[in-house]
Structures are given as C-alpha cells and as structure tokens.
Amino acid sequence: MTCVPSLVCAAVANLLEGWHELPMGSFRNPPSSYHRVLMLQRLCTVTALLAAAAAVGDAVHVHIKVHHPRAATNATTATNATATNATATTSGSGSAAGNSSAWHMKPVVSIQARVQGDTPLWDATKKAYVSSYGKTFDAQYRGVLDTVNTASVEGALMYVQAEGINKREQSVECERKNKMTNIVFYEITMVQPTPAIAYYNGKHSTPEYCPFVAMDGGKCTEAGSDIPDTCKQFDGLDGLAKVGHCVGANEQTTDPRAPYPGNYWFSFPNNCVTKKWADKTDECRTEYAGGLCPFGTKPDGETCTFSYKILGYLSIDDLVGITDGTAADGTKYANFADFCKAGHVEFDAENTGKGFEVKESIAFWEDPSDPEANSDRTKQMIEKYNELAPKAKNGTMTALPVLSELTASNPPCYESSPECATAKNGCRRTLYSQICQVCESASADCVSAPATFKFPELPVPEGKKAKLESGSGSGSVDGSGTGKNTVDGKAPVPSSAITSALLSTAAVAFSAVAAALL
C-alpha cells in the first residue's frame, strides 16, 4: 500500500513542477530550481505529519482561505472589489466578502403545492386565502404553514396517486385517504437563516435548503422514539448546532407507485416544532419562535424565514373528470363520494412493492408507473387550474406564473449558494419550486458567478453534529454526503477518511506554496 505522505509529497511536487502554467500575474518572481527543491523538502515534512495525523483518525479541522489566481492583482482592482462587496453587504445581495455576519440571502419566490382535505377560506377584508381552522384571522393565517410539509407543483399528484386513491387501501369506503379534496397552490417567499446556509454548505443535496424533515400535526415526526436531529437543530436542542428555522427540501422521485419527475418535498418549521398543534402553548411558541412571518411581513432570515400567499386551489374531482360524469338520473356527480356510491371505481390496483398492478382505473390515472404519463398528468393539472382560476366562485384566484418569468424574477443561485458560487458550469433554477441545480456542462440556462464574485465566508454555528434520517442524505452532515444536486442525477462518490485527509493536506500545501511564492 502506498504511504499517504508519499502521495501528498508527489502531489505537491507536481504542483511545483506546474507552477509556470499558472497566470504570471499570480507570482512576482519565478522561483529558482534550488528554492523549489528546498520548498518541496519543507512541505513534505509538514504534509507528512498532517496526513499521518488524519490517517489515524485525529479530529483535526483546518480552515483554509484560498486565494484564486483570478483574484485582484493590483491595489486598484482590490479596492474596487472591496467597494463592490461592501455595497452588496449593505443591500444583502450575497456578494459580500467583508462583514459576513451582516449577510443574508436574497428572497427567493417559489410556487409549491399541498394536497388538503379542507378548502381554503377567503377573507374578504384581508383579500387573502387562509385556513378554515382558527377563531381569528391571525390563527387562520398561521394554521396554513404551521410546521407542515408541501410538495413541488410537478410532484403534487404523487401523494394522491401513491396513497390516496387506491380502493384497496381506503380505510373508509368511498373516501380518499385523509379526505383528500383539493390541490392548493402557494406562492412562497423564503430567506434562509444565514447559519443554516453556512452549516449545510456542501453537506446537503439541494442547494439553498436544509434537509427535509417529515412533519405531522404541527410537530416534527419522530424518528423512532425521538424527533430527529435535523428538527432539534432549528432551536439548537440537546447541544446541537442551532441553524434557525430553515426550510428543508429533498428530491422524491423514486416511488415505483408514482414516479413523478421533478418531485420535491419541503418542510416548513414554524414555532414550537416539538409539540402538536393542540399542545402548543403561547409560552412555547414565544420561546421557540420560528419560521412563518406574520401576515404582511417579509422574511429576513432572522425574525422569520418564510411567508406565503395562497394563489388558489383545484378540486381533485374536477381535475380527474369525476364531476364531468353523469349519473343514472341525468345529474352530474357532485364529488368522489357520489361517484363511488354509484358503483364506480376511481382506481383499483395491487401494490406489488415494485409499483401498481392496475385492475381498474378511470382514464386520468392510467399508466401510474410511467414517468412520462405522470408528467402529462401534471401538465393537465396546471392547465386545468389556470383555466378555472379566473372563474373562481370562492374568492379571487391567481393563475400560476409563466415559469421563465418566475425564474427571471429570482436572484441567480450563486448569490445564495456557496456551491453554485464555485460551480464550474454554474447553476440553473428549475421547476416552479425554483430549485437550484449544479450544471454538469455549460448550457444557456446555467448561470455562473462573475470572475470578481466571492461568496462571503460565513461563520459555521457550533454544536454537536446532526445525524440525518435514513434516505435524506448521508449518516451525518459532516460525513460523506453527496454535496451536490447534479442535473443528471449523479452524485459524487463519498470520500474515505484517507481521501479526505489528502484533500485537506493538499489544500494546506497549495496555500503554503502560494504564500511562499507570492
């Protein structure tokens, strides 16, 4: 087996041999052969010690500030860059390299969806849709996103198809699971807490987001006998690093019952996330305040993280064609229950574990295991909603925006994601949820950071490492996570401890070489 220090020294030697390939503006004077050899000897001694320590598992954390060759090469350029960054810091643009503690990501607007058993209530005074639950407007507004999960528009039907419509799995005859009735569309504005951006940089597969956390009844769903670490992190419970009430997101496209391309699930932690709605006290909500902004307030990433507007909703019965059907007496079916009690079947299939073996289905739900058929269902849903929105009888509905216009209105990904700021081919915003994807190759819709741009060095919150739930990433955010959400769905191979040691040591060596030769 090759010695780790030997590998590092070889890498450093190659680095020194190739110094002349770097832009000449990076060095004041090219080093002599003698100095190059002397430098190599000294670096090998240092890197050998560092690599040996890493290889035996010492917990050594090295913080490196890398000076890129494309950085400013004279005082005038450096001054201009500093001035530009200072201006950006004041406006919260994300291009600041100075006072990182004052930095906040720019607001990102996305369109998401949620399948609900209730119908949103229109408040004529506030001119807004709110929850039908609650005695006051504030309670009704809060009740909509009070520690709940949503889905991307493109994946909204996945939950309905996989768990809501199968006749064989309905606990109540002629009733969809959880009384699924409407698909509600949300316009959500998000500003993630800065500590969350810093903590999850390179540790989660979806840039700009924290890991998805399952939520039920206003509380984080237990992982075994306790809530998951990713939930405790919101408030820094049990000594975990406090990241703030950040919105979570994970891709969910592999369920064989309903493989919907572009399906993401989101988690929106509001206050008092450890308690269900009925158990949340005013004291708990105040002590563990979070997430949702009061009505009319924009998120800032500190006092609150997200706000919303319900654009409108679409009846599942209208979408799938049930209300277009005619009963024996010549009348239209009012809803699914009416249709079912007349002896009709919406969907009947055997769940084989590898997908549905369909026995009977209305036309809308045919070919459930075909991703293209599922994408077509999503297209029909969007078209149907936009067709019916102007005709709304309950309140004022707004059609979904043109996707290209929504993307153009949002900041580029590199301004709020360190990964995208350094991505070779940049990142693209995609889907109605405006997810950032790292581009594997150059493309017209991929936006790279300008050469003068530098993402701020954000302080990482201190505390214990969080263990991620199974299926939401690696076992630990400081472990071998994928780090990137690539466009082609491929994730980098997790690094071993030795590879990590090599990378850290090589970075140290590079900094030392640059510092010595400048």
C-alpha positions as CSV (number, residue, x, y, z in Angstrom):
1,M,0.0,0.0,0.0
2,T,1.3,3.4,-0.9
3,C,2.2,5.7,2.0
4,V,-0.2,8.6,2.4
5,P,2.6,11.2,3.0
6,S,4.3,9.9,-0.2
7,L,1.2,10.6,-2.2
8,V,0.9,14.0,-0.8
9,C,4.5,14.8,-1.5
10,A,4.1,13.6,-5.1
11,A,1.1,15.8,-5.4
12,V,3.0,18.8,-4.1
13,A,5.9,18.0,-6.4
14,N,3.5,18.0,-9.4
15,L,2.1,21.3,-8.2
16,L,5.5,22.9,-8.0
17,E,6.5,21.5,-11.4
18,G,3.4,23.1,-12.9
19,W,3.8,26.5,-11.3
20,H,4.7,28.1,-14.6
21,E,1.4,27.1,-16.1
22,L,-0.5,29.4,-13.8
23,P,-1.1,33.1,-14.9
24,M,2.1,35.0,-14.5
25,G,0.2,37.7,-12.6
26,S,0.0,35.2,-9.7
27,F,3.7,35.4,-8.9
28,R,6.1,38.3,-8.5
29,N,9.2,36.4,-9.3
30,P,9.5,32.8,-10.6
31,P,11.5,30.7,-8.0
32,S,14.8,29.2,-8.8
33,S,15.3,25.4,-9.0
34,Y,17.2,25.5,-5.7
35,H,14.3,27.2,-3.9
36,R,11.8,24.9,-5.5
37,V,13.7,21.8,-4.1
38,L,14.1,23.4,-0.7
39,M,10.4,24.3,-0.6
40,L,9.4,20.7,-1.6
41,Q,11.5,19.3,1.3
42,R,9.9,21.6,3.8
43,L,6.4,21.0,2.5
44,C,6.9,17.2,2.5
45,T,7.9,17.3,6.2
46,V,4.8,19.3,7.2
47,T,2.3,17.5,4.9
48,A,3.6,14.1,6.1
49,L,2.8,15.0,9.7
50,L,-0.6,16.3,8.8
51,A,-1.5,13.3,6.6
52,A,-0.4,10.9,9.2
53,A,-2.5,12.5,11.9
54,A,-5.6,12.5,9.6
55,A,-5.0,8.9,8.6
56,V,-5.1,7.7,12.2
57,G,-8.4,9.5,12.8
58,D,-7.3,12.6,14.7
59,A,-10.1,15.1,14.8
60,V,-8.2,17.9,13.1
61,H,-10.2,20.7,11.4
62,V,-8.2,23.0,9.2
63,H,-9.8,26.3,8.0
64,I,-8.2,27.4,4.7
65,K,-8.6,30.7,2.9
66,V,-7.8,30.0,-0.8
67,H,-6.6,32.8,-3.0
68,H,-7.7,32.1,-6.5
69,P,-5.4,33.1,-9.4
70,R,-8.3,35.2,-10.9
71,A,-8.4,37.4,-7.8
72,A,-7.4,41.1,-8.0
73,T,-3.7,41.5,-8.9
74,N,-3.2,45.2,-8.1
75,A,-4.3,47.7,-5.5
76,T,-6.8,49.4,-7.7
77,T,-8.6,46.2,-8.6
78,A,-8.6,45.1,-5.0
79,T,-10.0,48.5,-3.8
80,N,-12.8,48.3,-6.4
81,A,-13.7,44.8,-5.5
82,T,-13.8,45.8,-1.8
83,A,-16.1,48.7,-2.6
84,T,-18.4,46.5,-4.6
85,N,-18.6,43.9,-1.9
86,A,-19.2,46.5,0.8
87,T,-22.2,47.8,-1.2
88,A,-23.5,44.3,-1.7
89,T,-23.3,43.6,2.0
90,T,-25.4,46.7,2.9
91,S,-28.1,45.6,0.4
92,G,-27.9,41.9,1.5
93,S,-27.0,40.8,-2.0
94,G,-24.8,37.9,-1.1
95,S,-21.7,39.2,-2.9
96,A,-20.1,40.5,0.2
97,A,-16.6,39.4,1.2
98,G,-16.4,41.7,4.2
99,N,-18.7,41.6,7.2
100,S,-20.3,38.2,6.7
101,S,-22.3,38.5,9.9
102,A,-24.5,41.1,8.2
103,W,-25.1,39.0,5.1
104,H,-28.5,37.5,4.3
105,M,-29.6,35.6,1.2
106,K,-31.9,37.5,-1.2
107,P,-35.5,36.5,-1.1
108,V,-36.4,33.6,-3.4
109,V,-40.0,33.2,-4.6
110,S,-41.3,29.7,-5.5
111,I,-44.6,28.1,-6.3
112,Q,-45.4,25.0,-4.3
113,A,-48.5,22.8,-3.8
114,R,-50.2,20.8,-1.0
115,V,-52.9,18.2,-1.1
116,Q,-55.5,19.1,1.5
117,G,-58.7,17.7,2.9
118,D,-60.1,21.2,3.6
119,T,-60.9,24.1,1.4
120,P,-59.1,27.4,1.9
121,L,-61.2,30.2,3.4
122,W,-61.4,33.6,1.6
123,D,-61.0,36.6,3.9
124,A,-62.7,39.5,2.1
125,T,-61.2,42.1,4.4
126,K,-57.6,41.0,4.0
127,K,-58.2,39.7,0.5
128,A,-56.4,36.5,1.2
129,Y,-57.0,32.8,1.5
130,V,-56.3,31.3,4.9
131,S,-57.0,28.1,6.8
132,S,-60.6,27.2,7.6
133,Y,-59.3,26.4,11.1
134,G,-58.9,29.0,13.8
135,K,-61.0,31.6,15.5
136,T,-59.1,34.7,14.4
137,F,-57.5,35.8,11.2
138,D,-54.0,35.5,12.7
139,A,-54.7,32.0,13.8
140,Q,-56.2,31.1,10.4
141,Y,-53.2,32.6,8.6
142,R,-50.7,30.8,10.9
143,G,-52.6,27.5,10.5
144,V,-51.7,27.2,6.9
145,L,-48.0,26.7,7.3
146,D,-47.7,25.9,11.0
147,T,-45.0,23.2,10.8
148,V,-46.2,21.3,7.7
149,N,-44.9,19.7,4.5
150,T,-45.5,20.8,0.9
151,A,-44.5,19.4,-2.5
152,S,-43.3,20.8,-5.8
153,V,-46.1,21.6,-8.3
154,E,-44.5,19.0,-10.5
155,G,-44.9,16.3,-7.8
156,A,-48.2,17.4,-6.2
157,L,-50.1,14.4,-7.6
158,M,-47.5,11.8,-6.4
159,Y,-49.1,11.6,-2.9
160,V,-52.6,11.4,-4.3
161,Q,-51.7,8.7,-6.7
162,A,-49.4,6.6,-4.4
163,E,-51.5,6.7,-1.2
164,G,-54.9,8.4,-1.7
165,I,-56.9,6.8,-4.4
166,N,-56.4,3.0,-4.3
167,K,-59.7,1.4,-3.5
168,R,-57.9,-1.5,-1.7
169,E,-56.1,0.8,0.7
170,Q,-59.0,3.1,1.7
171,S,-59.9,2.7,5.4
172,V,-63.2,4.4,4.9
173,E,-65.3,3.3,1.9
174,C,-65.8,5.9,-0.8
175,E,-63.4,8.3,0.9
176,R,-59.8,9.1,-0.2
177,K,-57.1,8.9,2.4
178,N,-57.1,11.9,4.8
179,K,-60.2,13.1,2.9
180,M,-58.0,14.4,0.1
181,T,-60.1,17.0,-1.7
182,N,-58.1,19.9,-3.1
183,I,-54.7,20.7,-4.5
184,V,-53.7,24.1,-3.1
185,F,-51.1,26.3,-4.8
186,Y,-48.8,28.5,-2.8
187,E,-46.6,31.4,-3.7
188,I,-43.8,31.2,-1.0
189,T,-41.1,33.7,-0.3
190,M,-38.1,32.4,1.5
191,V,-34.9,33.8,3.2
192,Q,-33.0,31.1,4.9
193,P,-31.2,31.8,8.2
194,T,-27.5,32.6,7.5
195,P,-26.3,29.9,10.0
196,A,-28.2,27.3,8.0
197,I,-26.6,28.3,4.7
198,A,-23.2,28.1,6.4
199,Y,-23.8,24.8,8.2
200,Y,-25.2,22.9,5.2
201,N,-22.8,24.2,2.6
202,G,-21.7,21.1,0.7
203,K,-23.5,18.8,3.1
204,H,-26.9,18.5,1.6
205,S,-28.0,17.5,-1.9
206,T,-30.3,20.5,-2.5
207,P,-28.5,23.9,-2.6
208,E,-30.2,26.8,-0.6
209,Y,-32.1,24.3,1.6
210,C,-31.7,22.3,4.8
211,P,-32.6,18.6,4.8
212,F,-36.3,17.7,4.5
213,V,-38.0,17.0,7.9
214,A,-41.2,15.0,8.0
215,M,-43.9,16.8,9.9
216,D,-47.3,15.7,11.2
217,G,-49.9,17.6,13.2
218,G,-47.7,20.6,13.6
219,K,-44.8,18.6,15.0
220,C,-41.7,17.0,13.6
221,T,-42.3,13.3,13.1
222,E,-40.4,11.1,15.5
223,A,-37.5,9.0,14.1
224,G,-38.0,6.1,16.4
225,S,-38.7,7.3,19.9
226,D,-37.5,10.9,19.5
227,I,-37.7,13.7,17.0
228,P,-34.7,13.8,14.5
229,D,-31.6,15.8,15.0
230,T,-32.5,17.8,11.9
231,C,-35.5,19.1,13.8
232,K,-33.7,19.7,17.0
233,Q,-31.2,21.9,15.1
234,F,-33.9,24.5,14.4
235,D,-33.6,25.6,18.1
236,G,-30.2,24.1,19.0
237,L,-31.7,21.5,21.3
238,D,-29.6,18.8,23.0
239,G,-26.4,20.7,22.3
240,L,-26.8,20.5,18.5
241,A,-25.7,23.4,16.3
242,K,-28.5,26.0,16.1
243,V,-29.2,26.7,12.4
244,G,-32.6,28.5,12.8
245,H,-35.9,27.5,11.4
246,C,-34.8,26.8,7.8
247,V,-37.0,25.4,5.0
248,G,-36.0,21.8,4.1
249,A,-36.1,20.1,0.7
250,N,-35.4,16.6,-0.6
251,E,-36.0,15.1,-4.0
252,Q,-38.6,12.3,-4.0
253,T,-38.8,10.8,-7.5
254,T,-38.2,7.0,-6.9
255,D,-41.5,5.7,-5.6
256,P,-42.5,3.0,-8.1
257,R,-46.2,3.6,-7.5
258,A,-45.9,7.2,-8.7
259,P,-42.5,8.3,-10.2
260,Y,-43.1,11.9,-10.8
261,P,-40.1,13.8,-12.4
262,G,-39.3,17.0,-10.5
263,N,-41.0,15.9,-7.3
264,Y,-39.6,17.6,-4.2
265,W,-40.9,17.6,-0.7
266,F,-40.5,20.6,1.5
267,S,-40.6,21.2,5.3
268,F,-41.7,24.4,6.9
269,P,-40.9,24.6,10.6
270,N,-42.9,27.2,12.4
271,N,-42.7,27.8,16.2
272,C,-42.6,25.1,18.9
273,V,-41.9,22.3,16.5
274,T,-41.6,19.7,19.3
275,K,-45.4,19.9,20.1
276,K,-48.5,19.1,18.1
277,W,-51.0,21.9,17.4
278,A,-53.2,21.0,20.4
279,D,-50.2,21.1,22.7
280,K,-48.6,24.3,21.6
281,T,-48.8,26.9,24.3
282,D,-48.2,30.6,23.9
283,E,-45.1,30.3,26.1
284,C,-43.7,27.5,23.8
285,R,-44.5,29.5,20.7
286,T,-42.7,32.5,22.1
287,E,-39.6,30.7,23.5
288,Y,-39.1,28.7,20.3
289,A,-40.3,31.2,17.8
290,G,-39.6,30.5,14.1
291,G,-40.4,30.1,10.5
292,L,-43.6,31.8,9.4
293,C,-43.7,35.6,9.1
294,P,-46.8,37.5,10.4
295,F,-49.3,38.4,7.6
296,G,-47.9,41.2,5.5
297,T,-44.3,40.8,6.8
298,K,-41.5,39.9,4.5
299,P,-38.9,37.3,5.6
300,D,-35.5,38.5,6.7
301,G,-33.8,35.2,7.7
302,E,-33.7,36.3,11.4
303,T,-37.1,37.2,12.8
304,C,-38.8,34.9,10.3
305,T,-37.9,32.7,7.4
306,F,-40.9,32.4,5.0
307,S,-44.2,34.0,4.1
308,Y,-46.9,32.8,1.8
309,K,-49.8,33.6,-0.4
310,I,-52.4,31.1,-1.4
311,L,-52.9,31.6,-5.2
312,G,-55.9,29.3,-5.3
313,Y,-56.9,25.6,-5.3
314,L,-58.2,22.9,-7.7
315,S,-60.7,20.2,-6.8
316,I,-59.2,16.8,-7.4
317,D,-62.7,15.7,-8.6
318,D,-62.7,18.4,-11.2
319,L,-59.2,17.5,-12.4
320,V,-59.7,13.8,-12.9
321,G,-63.1,14.3,-14.6
322,I,-65.4,12.9,-11.9
323,T,-67.6,16.0,-11.8
324,D,-68.0,15.8,-15.6
325,G,-69.6,12.3,-15.3
326,T,-73.4,11.9,-15.5
327,A,-75.3,9.8,-13.0
328,A,-78.2,7.5,-13.9
329,D,-80.7,10.2,-13.2
330,G,-79.1,12.6,-15.6
331,T,-77.4,14.8,-12.9
332,K,-73.7,15.4,-12.6
333,Y,-71.7,13.7,-9.9
334,A,-71.1,16.2,-7.1
335,N,-67.9,14.6,-5.9
336,F,-65.9,11.4,-5.5
337,A,-68.2,10.0,-2.8
338,D,-71.2,10.5,-5.0
339,F,-69.3,8.8,-7.9
340,C,-68.2,5.9,-5.7
341,K,-71.5,5.2,-4.1
342,A,-73.0,4.9,-7.6
343,G,-70.8,1.9,-8.0
344,H,-67.9,3.4,-9.9
345,V,-64.2,2.9,-9.3
346,E,-61.6,5.7,-9.5
347,F,-58.5,3.4,-9.1
348,D,-58.1,-0.2,-8.0
349,A,-54.6,-1.8,-8.1
350,E,-52.4,-4.3,-6.3
351,N,-49.4,-2.8,-4.7
352,T,-46.6,-5.3,-5.6
353,G,-43.8,-3.4,-3.9
354,K,-42.4,-2.6,-7.3
355,G,-45.4,-0.5,-8.4
356,F,-49.1,-0.9,-9.0
357,E,-50.6,-3.7,-11.0
358,V,-53.8,-1.9,-12.1
359,K,-57.1,-3.8,-12.2
360,E,-59.4,-0.9,-12.9
361,S,-58.9,2.9,-13.4
362,I,-60.5,5.9,-14.8
363,A,-58.6,7.4,-17.8
364,F,-56.9,10.1,-15.8
365,W,-54.9,7.6,-13.6
366,E,-53.8,5.2,-16.3
367,D,-50.1,4.1,-16.5
368,P,-49.2,5.1,-13.0
369,S,-45.6,3.7,-13.3
370,D,-44.8,5.7,-16.4
371,P,-42.9,8.9,-15.6
372,E,-44.0,10.5,-18.9
373,A,-47.6,9.7,-18.2
374,N,-47.2,11.3,-14.7
375,S,-45.6,14.4,-16.2
376,D,-48.6,14.7,-18.6
377,R,-50.9,14.5,-15.5
378,T,-49.0,17.4,-14.0
379,K,-49.4,19.3,-17.2
380,Q,-53.1,18.7,-17.2
381,M,-53.3,19.8,-13.6
382,I,-51.6,23.2,-14.4
383,E,-53.7,23.8,-17.4
384,K,-57.0,22.9,-15.6
385,Y,-56.1,25.2,-12.7
386,N,-55.2,28.1,-14.9
387,E,-58.4,27.6,-16.9
388,L,-60.6,27.6,-13.8
389,A,-58.8,30.2,-11.7
390,P,-60.4,33.3,-13.4
391,K,-63.9,31.7,-12.8
392,A,-63.4,31.2,-9.1
393,K,-66.6,31.4,-7.1
394,N,-64.8,31.5,-3.7
395,G,-62.5,34.5,-3.5
396,T,-60.0,35.7,-6.1
397,M,-57.6,33.1,-7.5
398,T,-54.4,33.8,-9.4
399,A,-53.1,31.7,-12.3
400,L,-49.7,30.1,-11.9
401,P,-47.0,32.4,-13.3
402,V,-45.1,31.8,-16.6
403,L,-42.1,29.7,-15.4
404,S,-39.5,31.7,-17.3
405,E,-40.7,34.9,-15.8
406,L,-40.7,33.4,-12.3
407,T,-37.0,32.3,-12.8
408,A,-36.0,35.8,-14.2
409,S,-37.5,37.5,-11.1
410,N,-35.4,35.5,-8.7
411,P,-31.7,36.0,-7.9
412,P,-29.1,33.7,-9.5
413,C,-28.2,30.7,-7.5
414,Y,-24.6,31.7,-6.9
415,E,-25.8,34.6,-4.7
416,S,-27.2,32.3,-2.1
417,S,-25.4,29.0,-2.5
418,P,-21.7,28.6,-1.9
419,E,-21.8,25.5,-4.1
420,C,-23.2,27.4,-7.0
421,A,-20.8,30.3,-6.5
422,T,-17.9,27.9,-7.2
423,A,-19.6,25.5,-9.7
424,K,-17.5,25.3,-12.9
425,N,-20.6,25.5,-15.1
426,G,-22.8,27.4,-12.8
427,C,-26.3,26.5,-11.6
428,R,-29.8,26.8,-13.0
429,R,-33.1,27.4,-11.3
430,T,-35.6,24.9,-12.3
431,L,-39.3,23.9,-11.7
432,Y,-42.0,26.0,-10.2
433,S,-40.2,25.5,-6.9
434,Q,-37.1,27.2,-8.3
435,I,-34.7,24.5,-7.1
436,C,-31.0,25.3,-7.8
437,Q,-29.2,22.5,-9.8
438,V,-25.5,22.3,-10.3
439,C,-24.9,22.2,-14.1
440,E,-22.7,19.3,-15.3
441,S,-22.0,21.0,-18.5
442,A,-22.3,24.5,-20.0
443,S,-25.9,25.5,-21.0
444,A,-27.8,28.6,-21.9
445,D,-29.9,28.4,-18.7
446,C,-26.8,27.8,-16.5
447,V,-25.6,30.9,-14.7
448,S,-22.0,31.1,-13.4
449,A,-20.7,33.6,-10.9
450,P,-18.8,36.6,-12.4
451,A,-15.0,36.3,-12.1
452,T,-14.9,39.1,-9.5
453,F,-17.6,37.5,-7.3
454,K,-16.7,35.9,-4.0
455,F,-19.1,34.3,-1.6
456,P,-18.8,35.6,1.9
457,E,-17.0,33.4,4.5
458,L,-19.9,32.6,6.8
459,P,-19.2,31.5,10.4
460,V,-20.5,28.0,11.0
461,P,-22.6,27.6,14.1
462,E,-21.0,25.5,16.8
463,G,-22.5,22.4,18.4
464,K,-22.9,18.7,18.0
465,K,-23.1,17.2,14.5
466,A,-26.6,16.3,13.4
467,K,-27.4,12.7,12.2
468,L,-29.6,12.7,9.1
469,E,-32.6,10.4,8.8
470,S,-32.3,7.4,6.5
471,G,-33.0,8.3,2.9
472,S,-32.3,12.0,3.4
473,G,-28.6,12.0,2.8
474,S,-25.5,10.5,4.5
475,G,-25.5,9.4,8.1
476,S,-24.0,12.7,9.2
477,V,-23.9,16.2,7.7
478,D,-20.2,16.1,8.4
479,G,-19.8,12.7,6.8
480,S,-19.8,11.6,3.3
481,G,-22.9,13.4,1.9
482,T,-23.3,13.8,-1.8
483,G,-22.8,17.6,-1.6
484,K,-24.3,18.3,-5.0
485,N,-27.6,18.0,-6.7
486,T,-26.4,17.5,-10.2
487,V,-28.7,17.8,-13.3
488,D,-28.2,14.3,-14.4
489,G,-29.0,12.9,-11.0
490,K,-25.5,11.5,-10.4
491,A,-23.9,12.1,-7.1
492,P,-20.1,12.2,-6.4
493,V,-18.7,9.0,-4.7
494,P,-18.4,9.6,-0.9
495,S,-14.8,10.2,0.2
496,S,-13.0,7.9,2.6
497,A,-11.1,9.2,5.6
498,I,-7.8,8.9,3.7
499,T,-9.2,10.8,0.7
500,S,-10.4,13.5,3.0
501,A,-7.0,13.7,4.6
502,L,-5.4,14.0,1.2
503,L,-7.7,16.8,0.1
504,S,-7.3,18.8,3.3
505,T,-3.5,18.3,3.3
506,A,-3.2,19.2,-0.4
507,A,-5.2,22.4,0.2
508,V,-2.8,23.3,3.0
509,A,0.1,22.6,0.7
510,F,-1.3,24.7,-2.0
511,S,-1.8,27.7,0.4
512,A,1.7,27.3,1.6
513,V,3.1,27.3,-1.9
514,A,1.1,30.3,-2.9
515,A,2.1,32.2,0.2
516,A,5.8,31.4,-0.2
517,L,6.0,32.3,-3.8
518,L,3.9,35.5,-3.8
